[in-house]
Amino acid sequence: MKFCPECGDVVTLRIPLGDNRLRFVCTSCETIHYQNPRIVAGCLPVWGEQVLLCRRAIEPRRGLWTLPAGFMENGETVQQAAERETLEEACARVRNLRLYTLFDLPHINQVYMLFRAELSDLDFAAGEESLDVRLFHERDVPWSDLAFPTIGRTLECFFADRHRAEFPVRNEPIEPLLAYLQKHHRISS
């Protein structure tokens, strides 16, 4: 941030009085501009023994597979954001949404909130942000072509939990993408 959205003057990075973090502060009007993490909401759409994945048509990670998810918009609930993203990316309608994974990604200032959901029907297709949308059995998931660690971890949990028929809400930090790829032997160090 270079300029204050309130008055247009220059901002500086400093710790305001009574605070403990660097913030952008306007040199004229003294407005403190807080920057907070962004929420990514999405679904793990399920149909019987299969899960619905989307192949990304946009960057980052174009061409790789993901669950339908995206940034939450102002004026909507997390569940509404998850339903909207599923409709936009997979042209799919879901029901019975239940919070399933909550991932903290402090290295990129994001929080992922993914819901387990049932597909309402098999009427789905690639939306504008998807090249392809398909249902996958566990054995057919393109594990080495998943776009993000949050997606891989959600799917790992789901297939393990499905065998136990218990789906606890999980809250975990997720490591940076490069560390994840190296750890899971998808790239060499």
Buried (B, 14 or more C-beta within 10 A) or exposed (E): EEEBEEEEEEBEEEEBEEEEEEBBBBEEEEBEEEEEEEBBBBBBBBBEEBBBBBBBBEEEBEEBBBBBBBEBEEEEEBBBBBBBBBBBBBBBBBEEBEBBBBBEBEEEEBBBBBBBBBBBEEEBEBBEBBBEBBBBEBEEBEEEBBBBBBBBBBBEBBBEBBEEEEBEEBEEEBBEBEEBBBEEEBEEE
